[in-house]
Amino acid sequence: MQLEASEIVDSCSFLLVKLGKPLKSTPSYVRIAERIKADMFPNASKQEGKKLPTQEELARYYGVSRSTIVRVMSHLAAEGSIHSRQGSGGYLSDKPHIPAQRKCLSLVVPDLHAPVTVATCRGVERKARQLGYHVLLGSSEFRLESEHELIQQHLQAGAQGVILYPVTRFRSQVETDYLTHWDSPTPVVTLDIACAEWKCSRVVFDNVQLGYDMTRQLIARGHKHILFMHTSTERLHSSIHERAKGWRLAMEEAGLPIPTSYIFWPTPEYDITARHIGDADYPRIVDALLELEPRPSAVIAWHDVAAAYVIQALLDRGVGSPDEIQVAGFDNEPIITRLFRPLMPTSKPDFIRLGEFAVETLEAISAGNSSHTRTYTYPVPLLWRDVQTQPSSDVPALDTSQLMPVLR
């Protein structure tokens, strides 16, 4: 089951920092806490010591249960916005603060819904808690400007390090990218996506080896015409581009030539992060695939969601999969595993461990035991599932309305 952002925050010691209006997925007690601060203490610096209404009054005013207000008060007290006096109630504090005895770090991700970011957040929080950190969590919502602004907010709030799942950049943006010119003593560690020009450490999966291993497995099963699903070279999709490198290395090592037409499939207009790619695009992508000479016997897709779309389009055109064209994906997407047949070969990246490793790296940098600009790679195993599994009567075809945006 896919977790909502509220479940992430409820289950972890995150302090959620938002841009602009509150996120709809923010827990209700956090939203009520923000409303109380905005409504009752508009000028906090001049109202230190002002008494809050009773819990019963607050519950009636905001239309929530008393138990929710109890949680709101605990949240406000934990961040230092209020303090209580025995038998007297709650009062406005001098200024909100994060308890001095605990360190804090910034975690910024592109979205709070995709399974890969949910898993990453779990890993970061778990290791951070073990090392005595609070986590300031923010979603950039796939906007580079928001990403930078959130990091600045977190640094102002006292973050002593930054863990960043970056928004995918255009190649033309690298020269002016704030990470390219990062000169703050506060260390930054990026996750999964890397750029050589960034002045920060990077924790990534070994995607070159992953692309190589997937291709070698297909070759071992008799495939000679293996097609890789490319993406725009103008986008810095490091994971996709590195898998493509591994595919080329495996094909070359096996003495299998790659037709020129394979290099340009699908056309450059298709970008893995484009939100508009969906039902209308994949049929055209597959039509182009079926016109290639020689026709591929296997396809390595961007990820499991793309693989499912390709398989569905092939089946719609009377082309069997995996019998005629084998399709492989990556990331072991839960929605595909639950709802789509036939299952395809995939990978099993441990994003929880990647998040933990990022915190360990940040801690090592802060302690002076590691460089600020190193790249750490983490291996990814293949998951070669029973690709012969056929759709059963109780397993529906792919319902595209249930697919979440995929970051990689």
C-alpha positions in Angstrom: 0.0 0.0 0.0 1.3 3.4 -0.9 1.8 5.8 2.0 0.5 9.4 1.9 2.7 12.2 3.1 0.7 12.5 6.3 1.6 8.9 7.1 5.3 9.7 6.6 5.1 12.7 9.0 3.0 10.9 11.6 5.4 7.9 11.8 8.6 10.0 11.9 10.1 12.8 13.9 9.9 15.2 11.0 9.4 18.9 11.4 7.6 19.8 8.1 8.6 23.0 6.5 6.4 24.2 3.7 6.6 26.8 0.9 3.6 29.1 0.7 0.3 27.5 1.5 0.3 24.3 3.5 0.4 21.0 1.6 -3.0 19.3 1.5 -1.2 16.1 2.7 0.1 17.8 5.8 -1.4 16.2 9.0 -4.4 18.0 10.4 -2.7 18.8 13.7 0.2 20.5 11.9 -2.3 22.6 9.8 -4.2 23.6 13.0 -1.0 24.5 14.7 0.0 26.8 11.8 -3.5 28.4 11.9 -3.2 29.0 15.6 0.1 30.8 15.2 -1.2 32.9 12.3 -4.6 33.7 13.9 -3.7 34.3 17.5 -0.1 35.5 17.4 0.3 37.6 14.2 3.1 39.6 15.8 4.7 37.1 18.1 7.7 39.3 19.1 5.3 41.7 20.8 3.1 39.2 22.5 5.4 37.0 24.5 3.6 35.5 27.4 0.1 35.9 25.9 -2.2 33.2 27.1 -3.8 30.7 24.8 -7.5 29.9 24.9 -8.4 26.7 26.7 -8.2 23.4 24.8 -12.0 23.2 24.8 -12.3 26.7 23.3 -9.7 25.9 20.6 -11.5 22.6 19.7 -14.8 24.5 19.2 -13.2 27.3 17.3 -11.3 25.1 14.8 -14.0 22.5 14.6 -11.8 19.6 15.6 -11.7 17.1 18.5 -10.1 17.8 21.8 -7.6 15.0 21.2 -6.5 16.8 18.0 -5.9 20.0 20.1 -3.9 18.0 22.6 -1.7 16.9 19.8 -1.5 20.5 18.4 -0.4 21.8 21.8 2.3 19.1 22.0 3.5 20.0 18.5 3.7 23.7 19.4 5.5 23.0 22.6 8.0 20.7 20.9 9.0 23.4 18.4 9.2 26.0 21.2 6.2 28.2 20.0 4.4 27.9 23.4 5.2 26.8 26.9 2.8 25.6 29.6 2.4 26.7 33.3 1.2 24.2 35.8 -2.6 24.6 36.2 -2.7 27.7 34.1 -2.5 26.5 30.4 -0.4 27.5 27.4 1.4 30.7 26.7 3.3 32.2 23.8 7.0 31.7 24.0 9.7 34.2 23.1 10.5 32.6 19.8 10.1 29.2 18.2 13.2 27.2 18.3 14.5 23.7 17.8 15.8 22.2 21.1 19.4 23.0 21.4 20.4 19.5 22.6 19.5 18.0 19.3 21.0 18.4 15.9 18.9 18.9 12.8 19.3 18.2 9.1 17.4 19.3 6.0 15.7 16.7 3.7 14.3 18.0 0.4 12.6 15.7 -2.0 10.7 16.4 -5.3 7.4 14.9 -4.0 6.0 13.2 -1.0 4.0 10.5 -2.7 6.2 8.3 -5.0 7.3 5.0 -3.4 10.9 5.8 -4.0 10.7 9.0 -1.9 8.6 7.4 0.8 11.3 4.7 1.2 14.1 7.3 1.1 12.3 9.4 3.8 12.0 6.3 6.0 15.7 5.6 5.7 16.8 9.1 6.4 14.5 9.5 9.4 15.5 6.2 10.9 19.3 6.8 10.7 18.9 10.5 11.7 17.0 9.5 14.8 19.7 7.0 15.7 22.3 9.7 15.4 20.3 12.3 17.3 19.0 14.5 14.5 15.7 16.2 13.9 14.7 16.2 10.2 13.4 19.2 8.5 11.3 17.9 5.6 10.3 19.8 2.5 8.9 19.0 -1.0 10.1 21.0 -3.9 7.2 19.8 -6.0 9.6 19.3 -9.0 10.5 23.0 -9.1 14.2 24.0 -9.0 13.5 27.4 -7.5 11.4 25.8 -4.7 14.2 23.3 -4.0 16.8 26.1 -3.4 14.4 28.2 -1.4 13.5 25.3 0.9 17.2 24.6 1.6 17.7 28.2 2.5 14.7 28.1 4.9 16.1 24.9 6.5 19.5 26.5 6.9 18.0 29.5 8.6 16.1 27.2 10.9 19.4 25.7 12.0 20.0 22.7 9.7 23.6 21.5 10.0 23.5 19.5 6.8 21.4 18.9 3.7 20.2 15.7 2.1 18.7 16.4 -1.3 16.8 14.3 -3.8 17.4 16.8 -6.6 14.9 18.0 -9.2 16.2 16.8 -12.6 18.0 19.7 -14.4 18.4 20.7 -18.0 21.9 20.5 -19.2 21.8 24.2 -19.9 21.1 25.0 -16.2 24.2 23.4 -14.8 26.5 26.4 -15.2 24.3 28.7 -13.1 23.0 26.0 -10.8 23.3 26.9 -7.1 24.8 23.5 -6.4 27.6 24.2 -8.9 28.5 27.3 -6.9 27.8 26.0 -3.4 30.2 27.8 -1.1 28.4 27.3 2.3 30.4 25.3 4.9 27.2 23.3 5.5 27.6 20.0 3.7 25.2 18.7 1.0 24.6 15.1 0.0 22.5 14.4 -3.0 20.6 11.1 -3.5 20.2 9.0 -6.7 20.8 11.9 -9.2 24.3 13.2 -9.6 26.1 15.9 -11.6 29.9 16.1 -11.7 29.8 19.9 -11.5 28.0 20.0 -8.2 30.1 20.9 -5.2 28.6 18.2 -2.9 28.9 14.6 -2.2 26.6 12.1 -4.0 25.1 8.8 -2.9 23.8 6.9 -5.9 23.0 3.5 -7.1 25.5 1.7 -9.5 23.3 2.2 -12.6 26.1 1.4 -15.0 26.4 -2.0 -13.5 22.6 -2.4 -13.3 22.2 -1.6 -17.0 25.0 -4.0 -17.8 23.6 -6.8 -15.6 20.1 -6.5 -17.1 21.5 -6.7 -20.6 23.7 -9.6 -19.8 20.7 -11.5 -18.4 18.7 -10.9 -21.6 21.6 -12.0 -23.7 21.9 -15.2 -21.6 18.3 -15.9 -22.4 19.0 -15.8 -26.1 18.2 -12.2 -27.0 20.5 -10.5 -29.6 18.4 -7.5 -30.6 18.0 -5.6 -27.3 16.6 -2.1 -27.4 17.1 0.5 -24.7 14.6 3.2 -23.9 16.6 6.4 -24.2 15.5 9.8 -22.9 16.3 13.4 -23.8 20.1 14.1 -23.6 19.2 17.6 -22.6 17.9 16.3 -19.3 20.4 15.2 -16.7 18.7 11.8 -15.9 21.9 10.4 -14.6 20.3 7.0 -13.7 18.9 6.5 -17.1 22.0 7.7 -19.0 24.2 5.4 -16.9 22.0 2.4 -17.5 22.2 3.1 -21.2 26.0 3.1 -20.8 25.9 -0.3 -19.1 23.6 -1.6 -21.9 26.1 -0.5 -24.6 29.1 -2.0 -22.7 27.3 -5.4 -22.4 26.3 -5.4 -26.1 29.8 -4.5 -27.1 31.3 -7.2 -24.8 29.0 -9.8 -26.3 29.9 -8.8 -29.9 26.3 -7.7 -30.6 26.1 -4.6 -32.8 23.6 -1.9 -31.9 21.7 -0.6 -35.0 21.8 3.1 -35.4 18.0 3.3 -35.3 18.1 1.9 -31.8 20.0 4.9 -30.6 17.3 7.3 -31.5 14.3 5.4 -30.0 12.1 6.8 -28.7 12.5 10.3 -30.3 14.2 13.0 -28.3 10.9 14.7 -27.6 10.1 12.1 -24.9 11.4 13.0 -21.5 11.0 10.7 -18.5 9.9 13.6 -16.2 7.3 15.0 -18.6 4.0 14.7 -16.8 2.1 14.5 -20.1 3.5 11.2 -21.2 0.8 8.6 -20.9 -2.0 6.8 -22.8 -1.6 8.9 -26.0 2.2 8.7 -26.2 3.1 5.1 -25.5 1.1 3.7 -28.5 3.1 6.0 -30.7 6.3 5.0 -29.0 5.5 1.3 -29.5 4.5 1.9 -33.1 7.9 3.3 -33.7 9.4 0.3 -32.0 7.6 -2.1 -34.3 9.0 -0.3 -37.3 12.6 -0.7 -36.3 14.9 -3.0 -38.3 15.8 -5.5 -37.1 12.7 -5.8 -34.8 13.9 -6.0 -31.2 13.3 -9.2 -29.3 13.8 -7.4 -25.9 13.3 -3.9 -24.6 14.8 -2.3 -21.5 12.4 0.4 -20.4 12.9 3.5 -18.2 11.2 1.9 -15.2 8.4 -0.6 -14.3 5.6 1.9 -15.1 7.0 2.6 -18.6 7.5 -1.2 -19.1 3.9 -1.8 -18.2 2.7 0.8 -20.7 4.9 -0.7 -23.4 3.7 -4.2 -22.7 0.1 -3.0 -22.8 0.6 -1.3 -26.1 2.3 -4.4 -27.6 -0.6 -6.6 -26.4 -3.1 -4.2 -27.9 -1.3 -4.6 -31.3 -1.4 -8.4 -31.1 2.3 -8.7 -30.2 2.9 -11.1 -27.4 5.0 -10.3 -24.4 7.2 -11.9 -23.2 6.8 -14.5 -26.0 7.6 -12.2 -28.9 9.1 -9.1 -27.3 10.5 -9.3 -23.7 10.2 -6.1 -21.8 12.2 -5.3 -18.6 11.8 -2.4 -16.2 13.5 -1.1 -13.0 12.6 -0.2 -9.4 10.2 -2.9 -8.5 7.2 -0.5 -8.5 4.6 -1.7 -5.9 1.6 -0.5 -8.1 2.9 -2.6 -11.0 3.6 -5.7 -8.9 0.0 -5.5 -7.5 -2.0 -4.6 -10.5 -0.3 -5.6 -13.7 0.3 -8.9 -15.5 2.5 -10.2 -17.0 5.2 -9.3 -14.5 8.5 -8.1 -16.0 12.1 -8.5 -15.0 13.0 -5.5 -12.8 15.6 -4.3 -10.2 15.2 -4.1 -6.5 16.9 -0.8 -5.3 17.0 -0.4 -1.5 16.0 3.2 -1.1 15.6 2.9 2.6 19.3 1.9 2.8 20.2 4.7 0.4 18.6 7.2 2.7 20.4 5.8 5.7 23.7 5.8 3.8 23.2 9.5 2.9 22.8 10.4 6.6 25.9 8.4 7.5 27.8 10.2 4.7 26.6 13.6 6.0 27.7 12.7 9.6 31.2 11.6 8.3 31.6 14.9 6.5 30.5 16.9 9.5 33.0 15.0 11.7 35.8 15.7 9.2 36.2 12.1 8.2 35.2 12.4 4.6 35.5 14.8 1.6 32.6 17.2 0.7 32.8 16.1 -2.9 32.9 12.4 -3.2 30.6 10.0 -5.0 29.4 6.8 -3.3 27.8 4.1 -5.2 25.4 1.4 -3.9 24.8 -1.9 -5.7 21.3 -2.9 -7.0 20.3 -6.5 -7.5 18.1 -7.7 -10.3 14.7 -9.3 -9.6 14.1 -11.8 -12.4 10.5 -12.6 -11.8 8.3 -15.3 -13.4 7.8 -13.5 -16.6 5.6 -16.3 -18.0 2.8 -15.4 -15.5 -0.3 -14.6 -17.5 -3.2 -12.4 -16.5 -5.7 -14.1 -14.3 -9.4 -13.2 -14.2 -9.1 -11.3 -11.0 -6.0 -9.2 -12.1 -7.0 -6.1 -14.1 -5.2 -4.5 -16.9 -3.1 -1.5 -16.1 -5.2 1.3 -14.7 -3.3 4.4 -15.6 -5.3 6.6 -13.3 -3.6 4.9 -10.3 -0.1 5.6 -11.4 1.9 8.0 -9.4 4.7 10.2 -10.9 8.0 8.3 -11.1 11.0 10.3 -10.2 13.7 8.2 -11.9 
